[in-house]
Amino acid sequence: MKKLISTVVIATILTTNLLAQSTLSDSYNRSSFSWFYIKNKSGAHSNMVNKLFDKISKTNKFYDNNFKTQGINISYRNSMSYGQNQTIIQNDIVDNGISREIISMWYNRQSDGTLNQDIIHKRGVFNATDQAVISANTTKRGSAALEDFGNRLIDMSYIVIFDFNNIVKVTPTDQIESKGWKANVTAYVYKIDFNDEIKSELYNNWIYSDDTEETKNLKRNNYNNIKFPVKKIGHFTNSVSATQSEKYSLRAPKNYDELFVELLQKAYDNTIFDLENKIEDLRVKTKIYGRSPLTAKIGKKEGLKTDQRYFVYEYVWNEKLNDSEPVRKGVIRAGGNISNNYSVTSGKTDPSTFYQIAGGRIEEGMLIEQKNDAGLNFTFAYENGEIGGAYIKGATLLGGVTGIPSLYLHIAGGLDFQKYDITRNNHNVNKTFSFYRFDAGLGKGFHFFRNFELIIEAAYGMEYTSIDQDDLDLMFKDEYTLEDNSLRTWFIKGGSSLLINVTHNVQLVGFVNYYMTNDMNIKDTKTDIKWDKFFKDRSGMSFGGGIRVLL
């Protein structure tokens, strides 16, 4: 019996190695994460991390090893460099048995020291794609081949240690109306080094049912002394904050605990974003499944969200290298139909939809790879019309929140110099006014053709300018109320923009806007004064052009 099990175990290792060797570099497999924070901190408010760290909402994209104890003591020092601390923490992870706990989790180690592959097999099957299931079903081993593939996932086990520093509690004052938290956070990242030597040592201490009690005790003791190594991946430092105005906020009021959870969540989200950009293993890769509409067989299990960006590649033969190499053919984003594939696939998973934002013709079978961006864009333009001048707009995609593709929230500002000749109550003002305007609104993009985007938008904003106090007194002889010499009005703006790609992240933009201005913030004998009457014809249509940069 003992020999039989040994043979099965060795066969499993060989099968896993063969699978790993035959797997193309353009494949994607599900990684796992173990999340910890440094507990032995003496800084102010460090108890808040201990209290609320487990409230972080983690992505479904990765396996969460979900250790009950997430606060750990580390022998690092604040006075040391990041590199020195990274090495110290690396040694502590191994010496304190944290990496051993992770391996024990993978092999479902029991209280008597026995190991099994139940979790490995379960994760191997869950990791499988439609194509892997179809291929496995054509072999004699069937789904057993998928179970064995779980062994390869062990080497994709990541460890993240959060170090929170300079935690500041923000309290409202006469100068600051907000409350909340600010902090600096460093994430130290490592990966289990499950090399052949360590595998051999583990399997040499595998406890079998026909082992003597003396042998079992010896193997238990040996296993408890194995130092499972980890590799340094890097460290990521961010400044995070979570504040809320006590007077002006569109969100429901939050207490300090809720705002601290928001701060922790931002630290986690920022780290995931940095890791996905740095580590290729964490970026989802698959092939185009259909082209009209564009679809691919990934979804919520891979953490896919509306507007998430992917690059599309085609392998092209390079005669100089005597090998094929990937050449980018296009850029796409996830659409509004995200497949709910968070289950073991049967080989018939529904695909998710995508829309193209740049590049040439995309064909079935081309490789796509996750390439995160911030979802931000900035437009620098000049506008002509009764309302015009220099114009800057910043916008962010809302698809990840709303599920609606190409939905933008923007804020914009403009500066315009216009000369007006104004006569009122026999007093004349003939000068060039400086007009400042700001607006915020929503826009919906439409991609009818490759490399083009049409955006329809609506916004609400304010425009203001200044006028000398003496001129005000002479032009408005009757009593008027004005806090300062600033003249203001609110406006509604509707418009459309046509964007043409220069590159995948730089676009030329042309636009048309229509401004409907309102009353001024001043009354003459209790009568409203229209903005476009005081400043003659200052409303209506304008047009302009510029450049938009995507980040």
Backbone torsions as a table, in degrees:
resi	resn	phi	psi	omega
1	MET	NA	-43.4	-179.1
2	LYS	-61.3	-44.9	180.0
3	LYS	-64.8	-36.8	-179.7
4	LEU	-63.3	-46.6	-179.7
5	ILE	-64.1	-40.5	178.6
6	SER	-59.7	-41.8	179.6
7	THR	-62.5	-41.6	179.7
8	VAL	-63.8	-43.1	-178.9
9	VAL	-63.0	-46.1	179.5
10	ILE	-62.6	-41.1	178.3
11	ALA	-61.5	-37.8	178.8
12	THR	-62.1	-44.2	179.5
13	ILE	-61.9	-45.8	-179.2
14	LEU	-62.9	-41.9	179.5
15	THR	-62.1	-43.6	179.8
16	THR	-61.9	-43.7	179.9
17	ASN	-63.8	-40.6	178.6
18	LEU	-64.2	-40.6	178.6
19	LEU	-63.4	-42.2	-179.4
20	ALA	-63.4	-39.2	-178.2
21	GLN	-70.4	-33.4	-176.4
22	SER	-87.8	-8.8	-179.4
23	THR	-76.4	130.6	178.5
24	LEU	-70.7	153.9	-179.9
25	SER	-69.1	-10.7	-179.7
26	ASP	-92.4	15.1	178.6
27	SER	-90.9	163.0	178.0
28	TYR	-129.6	131.4	175.8
29	ASN	-128.3	154.7	-170.5
30	ARG	-80.0	117.9	178.7
31	SER	-84.9	165.5	175.9
32	SER	-120.9	154.4	-178.9
33	PHE	-131.9	142.7	169.8
34	SER	-119.3	122.6	-173.9
35	TRP	-108.8	128.3	178.8
36	PHE	-136.3	164.6	171.0
37	TYR	-133.6	153.7	179.7
38	ILE	-76.2	119.2	-171.9
39	LYS	-88.5	-37.8	-174.0
40	ASN	-80.7	66.7	178.8
41	LYS	-109.9	142.4	-178.2
42	SER	-107.2	-1.5	-177.2
43	GLY	-69.5	163.1	179.2
44	ALA	-62.0	139.1	174.7
45	HIS	68.8	11.1	177.9
46	SER	-63.4	-22.9	177.5
47	ASN	-63.9	-23.1	179.2
48	MET	-67.5	-35.0	177.1
49	VAL	-65.6	-45.3	178.5
50	ASN	-59.1	-37.3	-174.0
51	LYS	-75.9	-35.4	-165.9
52	LEU	-123.0	2.2	-175.4
53	PHE	-58.6	-36.0	-176.8
54	ASP	-74.2	0.3	177.8
55	LYS	-86.4	-5.5	179.7
56	ILE	-63.1	134.4	176.8
57	SER	-92.1	116.8	-173.0
58	LYS	-97.6	151.8	-179.2
59	THR	-67.8	148.5	175.4
60	ASN	-81.7	-2.8	-174.6
61	LYS	-68.3	-31.1	-176.0
62	PHE	-117.2	154.6	170.8
63	TYR	-67.9	132.1	176.9
64	ASP	-102.2	114.9	-178.2
65	ASN	-70.0	-16.2	161.5
66	ASN	53.5	57.0	176.5
67	PHE	-75.2	139.9	-179.8
68	LYS	-65.0	-41.4	179.3
69	THR	-94.8	109.6	-177.4
70	GLN	-106.8	-15.0	175.6
71	GLY	-92.3	124.7	-176.9
72	ILE	-128.0	152.2	176.2
73	ASN	-92.6	129.5	-177.0
74	ILE	-126.8	143.3	-176.3
75	SER	-91.8	34.0	179.6
76	TYR	-83.9	173.0	179.0
77	ARG	-133.5	138.6	179.2
78	ASN	-62.8	-28.2	-175.5
79	SER	-75.3	-12.6	-178.1
80	MET	-86.1	163.4	178.6
81	SER	-73.9	164.7	177.6
82	TYR	-59.4	-40.3	-179.4
83	GLY	-64.3	-40.9	178.4
84	GLN	-65.6	-43.8	178.5
85	ASN	-63.7	-37.1	-179.7
86	GLN	-61.2	-40.5	179.4
87	THR	-69.4	-41.4	179.3
88	ILE	-62.4	-45.4	-180.0
89	ILE	-64.9	-39.1	177.3
90	GLN	-56.6	-46.2	179.3
91	ASN	-65.1	-39.0	-179.7
92	ASP	-66.0	-37.7	179.5
93	ILE	-59.3	-41.0	-179.5
94	VAL	-77.3	-49.8	-174.5
95	ASP	-66.9	-32.6	-178.9
96	ASN	-88.5	3.7	173.1
97	GLY	80.3	13.8	-179.7
98	ILE	-67.0	-43.6	179.0
99	SER	-66.1	-32.9	176.9
100	ARG	-65.9	-38.2	177.9
101	GLU	-61.9	-37.0	-179.6
102	ILE	-67.6	-44.5	176.9
103	ILE	-63.3	-39.1	178.4
104	SER	-62.9	-35.9	176.8
105	MET	-64.0	-46.1	-179.1
106	TRP	-59.6	-41.3	-177.7
107	TYR	-94.4	14.2	172.0
108	ASN	50.2	47.7	-175.2
109	ARG	-63.4	131.7	-177.2
110	GLN	-94.4	171.9	-177.9
111	SER	-62.8	-24.6	179.2
112	ASP	-90.3	5.8	176.6
113	GLY	90.1	-3.7	-179.9
114	THR	-74.9	150.5	-179.2
115	LEU	-119.0	153.6	172.3
116	ASN	-149.8	171.7	-175.8
117	GLN	-109.7	26.2	-178.3
118	ASP	-60.7	-48.4	-178.7
119	ILE	-68.1	-40.7	178.4
120	ILE	-58.5	-46.8	-179.7
121	HIS	-65.7	-41.3	-179.6
122	LYS	-61.9	-45.4	-180.0
123	ARG	-70.3	-33.2	177.6
124	GLY	-62.3	-41.6	179.0
125	VAL	-69.9	-42.3	-179.2
126	PHE	-65.3	-32.4	-179.5
127	ASN	-69.6	-22.2	-171.0
128	ALA	-63.9	141.9	174.0
129	THR	-91.7	172.0	177.0
130	ASP	-55.9	-45.2	-177.0
131	GLN	-65.4	-37.7	178.8
132	ALA	-64.4	-39.8	178.9
133	VAL	-65.8	-44.9	179.9
134	ILE	-61.8	-43.2	-180.0
135	SER	-66.0	-41.8	-178.7
136	ALA	-64.6	-36.4	-178.0
137	ASN	-69.4	-13.9	178.0
138	THR	-88.9	-4.3	-179.4
139	THR	-102.9	165.9	179.3
140	LYS	-66.6	-35.0	-175.8
141	ARG	-77.3	-22.2	177.9
142	GLY	59.1	-133.0	-175.2
143	SER	-65.7	-16.8	178.6
144	ALA	-61.7	-31.3	177.6
145	ALA	-65.4	-35.4	177.6
146	LEU	-68.9	-38.9	178.3
147	GLU	-61.0	-45.0	-178.9
148	ASP	-63.1	-29.1	-178.4
149	PHE	-63.5	-20.6	177.5
150	GLY	-58.7	-25.7	178.2
151	ASN	-60.2	-34.1	-179.7
152	ARG	-68.6	-25.5	-177.9
153	LEU	-70.0	-21.7	-179.5
154	ILE	-59.6	-38.6	-178.7
155	ASP	-74.2	0.6	177.2
156	MET	-113.4	35.7	-179.9
157	SER	-97.0	117.7	-177.7
158	TYR	-106.3	149.4	178.8
159	ILE	-124.5	129.1	178.3
160	VAL	-121.1	126.1	177.4
161	ILE	-113.0	114.6	178.6
162	PHE	-87.2	135.7	174.8
163	ASP	-122.0	106.6	-179.3
164	PHE	-92.7	127.4	-178.8
165	ASN	-131.5	158.6	174.8
166	ASN	51.0	47.4	177.4
167	ILE	-72.6	122.7	-177.2
168	VAL	-120.5	130.7	174.6
169	LYS	-90.9	122.1	-179.0
170	VAL	-93.0	120.9	179.2
171	THR	-117.2	145.8	-178.9
172	PRO	-62.7	139.0	175.0
173	THR	-133.9	-174.9	176.8
174	ASP	-64.5	-29.8	-178.2
175	GLN	-92.8	-27.3	-175.9
176	ILE	-119.7	124.6	-179.0
177	GLU	-94.9	-0.6	-174.4
178	SER	-100.2	156.5	171.9
179	LYS	-127.8	159.6	178.4
180	GLY	148.2	-144.1	-173.4
181	TRP	-143.5	151.6	171.0
182	LYS	-135.9	149.2	-179.9
183	ALA	-162.2	159.4	168.0
184	ASN	-104.5	137.5	-178.7
185	VAL	-135.1	133.5	174.5
186	THR	-115.5	129.4	176.9
187	ALA	-105.7	116.0	175.8
188	TYR	-94.1	125.3	-169.9
189	VAL	-119.2	136.1	-178.6
190	TYR	-137.2	167.4	179.6
191	LYS	-139.0	136.3	177.5
192	ILE	-59.9	130.3	177.3
193	ASP	-100.2	83.5	-175.4
194	PHE	-89.9	70.3	-175.4
195	ASN	-81.5	173.3	-175.7
196	ASP	-61.4	-36.7	-179.9
197	GLU	-63.8	-42.8	179.6
198	ILE	-69.2	-40.1	176.8
199	LYS	-58.4	-44.1	-179.6
200	SER	-62.6	-41.9	179.8
201	GLU	-65.4	-38.6	178.4
202	LEU	-64.4	-49.2	-176.4
203	TYR	-69.6	-26.4	175.3
204	ASN	-67.5	-20.9	-179.6
205	ASN	-111.2	22.5	175.0
206	TRP	-73.0	128.5	-177.9
207	ILE	-88.7	127.0	179.1
208	TYR	-108.0	158.2	-176.2
209	SER	-65.1	-27.5	-177.9
210	ASP	-96.5	9.4	172.4
211	ASP	-68.6	147.1	174.3
212	THR	-71.2	162.8	-179.7
213	GLU	-63.2	-35.6	178.3
214	GLU	-64.3	-42.7	178.8
215	THR	-65.6	-40.7	178.4
216	LYS	-60.4	-45.1	179.7
217	ASN	-62.6	-41.1	179.2
218	LEU	-63.5	-43.8	-179.9
219	LYS	-67.4	-38.4	177.6
220	ARG	-60.6	-45.6	-179.1
221	ASN	-65.2	-43.2	179.0
222	ASN	-61.7	-44.7	-179.1
223	TYR	-61.0	-42.2	-178.3
224	ASN	-66.6	-11.3	179.4
225	ASN	-110.0	2.4	175.9
226	ILE	-70.2	129.9	175.9
227	LYS	-99.4	98.3	-179.2
228	PHE	-76.4	115.4	-173.5
229	PRO	-74.4	157.4	174.0
230	VAL	-130.9	149.8	177.1
231	LYS	-98.1	144.6	173.5
232	LYS	-78.7	128.6	177.2
233	ILE	-100.4	-41.0	-179.8
234	GLY	155.1	-177.8	175.3
235	HIS	-134.8	148.8	-177.9
236	PHE	-130.9	126.8	-178.2
237	THR	-114.8	131.8	179.0
238	ASN	-137.0	150.1	167.7
239	SER	-99.4	126.1	-177.3
240	VAL	-124.6	152.4	177.8
241	SER	-148.2	153.4	175.4
242	ALA	-144.2	101.4	-177.4
243	THR	-128.7	163.0	179.4
244	GLN	-149.0	132.8	178.0
245	SER	-69.6	137.8	178.9
246	GLU	-80.4	-16.3	-178.5
247	LYS	-107.1	-43.3	-173.4
248	TYR	-123.6	106.1	177.8
249	SER	-156.6	134.8	176.8
250	LEU	-83.4	-12.2	-178.8
251	ARG	-90.2	158.7	173.6
252	ALA	-63.9	143.1	-178.6
253	PRO	-58.7	139.9	178.0
254	LYS	-120.0	145.7	174.5
255	ASN	-86.3	179.3	-175.2
256	TYR	-65.6	-36.0	177.7
257	ASP	-63.5	-43.7	-179.3
258	GLU	-65.3	-37.3	177.7
259	LEU	-70.2	-31.7	177.5
260	PHE	-69.9	-36.9	174.8
261	VAL	-61.7	-38.9	177.4
262	GLU	-62.4	-39.4	177.2
263	LEU	-63.6	-45.1	177.9
264	LEU	-61.3	-40.2	-179.7
265	GLN	-63.7	-39.7	178.2
266	LYS	-65.1	-39.2	177.5
267	ALA	-61.1	-43.4	178.4
268	TYR	-65.1	-48.5	-177.8
269	ASP	-62.4	-42.3	179.1
270	ASN	-62.7	-38.0	-179.6
271	THR	-67.9	-42.8	176.8
272	ILE	-59.0	-44.2	179.7
273	PHE	-59.9	-46.5	-179.7
274	ASP	-64.7	-41.9	-178.3
275	LEU	-65.0	-43.0	-179.2
276	GLU	-64.7	-33.0	178.4
277	ASN	-75.0	-27.4	-175.7
278	LYS	-92.0	-38.1	-169.4
279	ILE	-107.1	118.1	-176.6
280	GLU	-63.0	-36.6	-178.9
281	ASP	-56.6	-27.4	-174.7
282	LEU	-88.4	-9.3	-179.7
283	ARG	-89.7	126.6	-177.8
284	VAL	-66.7	136.8	176.1
285	LYS	-133.7	139.7	174.6
286	THR	-161.5	-171.3	-178.5
287	LYS	-115.9	151.9	175.3
288	ILE	-62.4	127.4	-178.7
289	TYR	-93.1	-40.8	178.9
290	GLY	-142.9	156.6	-175.2
291	ARG	-116.7	-7.8	178.9
292	SER	-143.2	84.3	3.8
293	PRO	-79.8	169.3	176.5
294	LEU	-66.8	127.6	179.1
295	THR	-139.5	157.2	174.1
296	ALA	-149.6	149.6	-175.1
297	LYS	-89.0	64.8	168.8
298	ILE	-135.1	165.7	-177.8
299	GLY	-169.1	-141.8	-174.6
300	LYS	-63.0	-30.2	178.8
301	LYS	-62.5	-30.2	178.6
302	GLU	-94.5	11.0	178.8
303	GLY	74.4	19.7	-176.7
304	LEU	-69.6	134.1	177.2
305	LYS	-131.8	152.9	178.4
306	THR	-54.9	136.1	178.8
307	ASP	77.3	2.2	175.5
308	GLN	-65.3	137.9	-171.8
309	ARG	-92.7	140.6	175.5
310	TYR	-133.6	142.2	170.5
311	PHE	-93.9	145.6	179.5
312	VAL	-110.1	129.2	-177.3
313	TYR	-121.6	150.2	170.2
314	GLU	-124.9	134.7	178.3
315	TYR	-79.9	123.6	-177.3
316	VAL	-122.3	138.5	-178.2
317	TRP	-71.8	128.8	177.3
318	ASN	-107.9	111.0	-175.5
319	GLU	-66.5	-33.3	179.7
320	LYS	-66.3	-40.1	-179.8
321	LEU	-86.2	-12.9	-175.2
322	ASN	55.3	41.7	-178.4
323	ASP	-160.1	162.1	176.1
324	SER	-86.5	150.2	179.0
325	GLU	-140.8	149.4	-179.4
326	PRO	-75.6	133.5	176.3
327	VAL	-121.5	128.5	-178.0
328	ARG	-68.5	128.0	-179.1
329	LYS	-109.8	-17.1	-178.1
330	GLY	-175.2	173.4	176.9
331	VAL	-131.1	132.2	-178.4
332	ILE	-130.9	163.2	173.0
333	ARG	-129.0	152.2	177.8
334	ALA	-67.4	138.0	179.9
335	GLY	-86.0	-159.6	-176.5
336	GLY	-86.5	-11.5	-178.2
337	ASN	-103.2	90.7	-178.9
338	ILE	-97.1	125.3	-177.4
339	SER	-67.7	131.1	175.6
340	ASN	-87.7	76.5	-173.6
341	ASN	-101.2	25.2	-175.7
342	TYR	-78.9	68.1	179.5
343	SER	-163.2	173.2	175.8
344	VAL	-70.6	125.8	-175.5
345	THR	-73.7	148.2	175.9
346	SER	-104.6	0.1	-175.8
347	GLY	97.5	1.5	-177.9
348	LYS	-129.4	40.1	-178.6
349	THR	-66.5	137.8	174.4
350	ASP	-70.4	138.1	179.6
351	PRO	-81.7	162.9	172.2
352	SER	-98.1	153.4	-179.3
353	THR	-94.1	153.4	178.1
354	PHE	-135.8	161.7	171.6
355	TYR	-131.6	146.5	-174.4
356	GLN	-90.1	136.4	179.0
357	ILE	-116.2	-12.5	-179.8
358	ALA	-163.3	160.3	173.0
359	GLY	100.3	-170.5	-178.1
360	GLY	-97.6	-160.1	-176.1
361	ARG	-67.9	133.4	-179.4
362	ILE	-106.6	132.8	-177.4
363	GLU	-115.4	158.8	175.0
364	GLU	-59.2	141.7	178.3
365	GLY	92.5	-13.5	176.8
366	MET	-67.4	149.4	-177.4
367	LEU	-83.5	136.4	171.9
368	ILE	-118.6	144.5	-179.0
369	GLU	-133.9	135.6	178.6
370	GLN	-61.6	127.6	176.8
371	LYS	-135.2	90.0	-175.9
372	ASN	-61.2	142.8	167.1
373	ASP	-132.5	173.6	-177.0
374	ALA	-77.1	-12.2	-177.3
375	GLY	71.9	18.7	-179.3
376	LEU	-106.5	153.7	171.2
377	ASN	-147.5	151.0	-179.3
378	PHE	-129.5	130.7	-179.7
379	THR	-110.0	130.8	176.1
380	PHE	-118.9	117.1	-170.2
381	ALA	-147.1	172.2	172.2
382	TYR	-127.0	136.5	-174.4
383	GLU	-116.6	136.6	178.6
384	ASN	-114.3	143.2	-179.9
385	GLY	144.7	-176.1	176.8
386	GLU	-60.0	-34.1	169.5
387	ILE	-112.4	118.6	-174.8
388	GLY	-155.2	-148.1	178.0
389	GLY	97.7	-170.0	179.1
390	ALA	-66.8	144.8	-169.6
391	TYR	-144.5	129.2	177.3
392	ILE	-128.9	134.4	179.6
393	LYS	-136.5	134.8	173.0
394	GLY	-116.9	136.9	-177.0
395	ALA	-139.1	154.6	177.1
396	THR	-132.4	144.3	177.2
397	LEU	-75.4	140.2	-178.1
398	LEU	-108.2	5.3	-174.3
399	GLY	-59.2	-37.6	-179.5
400	GLY	-62.6	-22.9	-179.6
401	VAL	-98.0	-43.2	-172.8
402	THR	-95.7	-22.5	-173.8
403	GLY	78.9	5.9	179.0
404	ILE	-100.7	118.5	-177.5
405	PRO	-70.0	146.9	175.7
406	SER	55.9	35.9	173.2
407	LEU	-99.5	123.9	-173.5
408	TYR	-113.0	143.1	165.8
409	LEU	-111.4	127.8	-176.3
410	HIS	-130.4	156.2	165.6
411	ILE	-127.7	144.3	-174.4
412	ALA	-143.1	156.5	176.8
413	GLY	-142.7	150.5	-179.7
414	GLY	-142.9	155.2	177.0
415	LEU	-133.5	125.0	-174.5
416	ASP	-133.4	136.5	175.5
417	PHE	-112.8	115.6	-178.6
418	GLN	-135.0	141.5	179.3
419	LYS	-95.4	131.5	179.2
420	TYR	-131.0	141.3	175.7
421	ASP	-109.1	105.1	-171.7
422	ILE	-117.4	127.0	175.5
423	THR	-122.2	127.6	-179.7
424	ARG	-150.2	130.1	-178.6
425	ASN	52.9	44.5	177.3
426	ASN	63.1	16.0	175.3
427	HIS	-115.7	130.1	-175.2
428	ASN	-110.1	136.0	172.6
429	VAL	-124.3	120.3	179.0
430	ASN	-126.9	100.8	-174.7
431	LYS	-156.5	168.8	174.2
432	THR	-93.1	120.3	179.9
433	PHE	-94.5	147.2	173.2
434	SER	-100.9	114.4	-178.7
435	PHE	-103.4	128.5	175.2
436	TYR	-112.8	137.3	179.3
437	ARG	-140.7	149.5	178.7
438	PHE	-139.2	144.0	176.3
439	ASP	-150.1	161.4	176.1
440	ALA	-139.3	145.6	-178.4
441	GLY	-172.3	-170.3	-178.8
442	LEU	-120.6	148.8	176.2
443	GLY	-139.3	148.3	178.2
444	LYS	-120.7	124.3	-179.5
445	GLY	-93.4	148.0	178.1
446	PHE	-131.0	131.8	-177.8
447	HIS	-114.2	84.1	-178.7
448	PHE	-79.8	-29.7	-179.3
449	PHE	-135.2	155.0	176.0
450	ARG	-60.9	141.0	175.1
451	ASN	69.2	11.5	175.3
452	PHE	-129.1	146.6	173.2
453	GLU	-141.6	134.3	174.6
454	LEU	-109.7	126.1	-179.2
455	ILE	-118.5	126.0	172.8
456	ILE	-104.8	129.9	-175.1
457	GLU	-142.1	160.9	175.6
458	ALA	-138.9	145.9	-176.0
459	ALA	-148.9	162.6	176.7
460	TYR	-128.5	133.2	-175.5
461	GLY	-153.9	-174.4	-178.4
462	MET	-134.3	142.7	172.6
463	GLU	-124.7	142.7	179.0
464	TYR	-147.5	158.3	175.5
465	THR	-148.9	175.6	-178.7
466	SER	-121.2	156.8	179.7
467	ILE	-145.7	147.6	-177.6
468	ASP	-62.7	145.0	-179.2
469	GLN	-62.2	-38.8	179.9
470	ASP	-63.0	-40.4	178.4
471	ASP	-64.7	-38.1	177.9
472	LEU	-61.9	-45.0	-177.4
473	ASP	-63.8	-36.2	-178.5
474	LEU	-78.9	-34.4	-178.1
475	MET	-79.1	-26.3	-179.3
476	PHE	-123.4	79.1	-175.1
477	LYS	-67.1	-31.0	177.3
478	ASP	-74.6	167.6	-179.0
479	GLU	-64.7	139.2	175.9
480	TYR	-142.7	156.8	179.7
481	THR	-113.6	124.3	179.8
482	LEU	-155.0	125.3	-176.6
483	GLU	-67.1	-34.3	177.9
484	ASP	-147.6	-166.9	-179.4
485	ASN	-94.5	28.8	178.7
486	SER	-97.4	126.1	176.3
487	LEU	-98.5	132.0	-173.7
488	ARG	-136.9	158.1	170.3
489	THR	-151.7	156.6	172.8
490	TRP	-98.2	150.7	179.6
491	PHE	-142.0	156.4	171.3
492	ILE	-110.4	137.3	-177.3
493	LYS	-128.2	133.3	171.4
494	GLY	-123.2	147.9	-178.5
495	GLY	-170.1	177.1	176.4
496	SER	-143.4	151.2	179.5
497	SER	-131.5	142.7	172.8
498	LEU	-115.6	124.9	-176.8
499	LEU	-116.4	137.7	180.0
500	ILE	-124.7	129.2	-177.2
501	ASN	-69.8	134.6	164.6
502	VAL	-95.2	-49.3	168.2
503	THR	-131.8	-175.6	-178.4
504	HIS	-68.2	-18.3	-179.1
505	ASN	-126.3	14.1	173.7
506	VAL	-133.3	131.0	-175.7
507	GLN	-134.3	147.4	167.5
508	LEU	-88.3	141.3	-176.2
509	VAL	-132.0	135.5	169.8
510	GLY	-123.9	142.9	-173.5
511	PHE	-147.7	158.0	174.0
512	VAL	-129.3	130.5	178.1
513	ASN	-124.9	153.4	173.1
514	TYR	-128.5	121.8	-177.2
515	TYR	-103.1	129.6	172.9
516	MET	-114.5	100.3	-177.3
517	THR	-82.6	162.2	-174.9
518	ASN	-115.3	-159.4	178.8
519	ASP	-73.4	157.1	172.7
520	MET	-76.3	167.8	178.8
521	ASN	-88.9	29.8	179.9
522	ILE	-142.5	144.2	180.0
523	LYS	-120.6	146.8	176.1
524	ASP	-115.9	114.0	-175.3
525	THR	50.1	46.3	176.0
526	LYS	63.5	20.8	178.5
527	THR	-109.2	131.3	178.0
528	ASP	-64.5	143.2	177.8
529	ILE	-115.0	123.9	-179.9
530	LYS	-73.8	139.0	-179.8
531	TRP	-60.2	-43.5	-176.9
532	ASP	-81.4	1.1	171.3
533	LYS	-95.1	-42.9	178.1
534	PHE	-67.9	-50.0	171.4
535	PHE	-100.3	96.8	-166.3
536	LYS	-50.5	123.4	174.6
537	ASP	63.3	21.5	-179.7
538	ARG	-81.2	76.2	176.0
539	SER	-173.0	-175.7	175.3
540	GLY	93.7	-154.9	-169.3
541	MET	-87.7	145.9	171.7
542	SER	-142.4	163.1	178.9
543	PHE	-145.1	159.7	-178.2
544	GLY	-169.4	-175.1	179.8
545	GLY	-157.0	165.4	-179.4
546	GLY	177.4	-149.5	-176.9
547	ILE	-133.3	143.4	177.6
548	ARG	-121.9	134.0	-179.9
549	VAL	-114.5	129.9	-179.3
550	LEU	-102.5	134.2	-178.5
551	LEU	-118.6	NA	NA
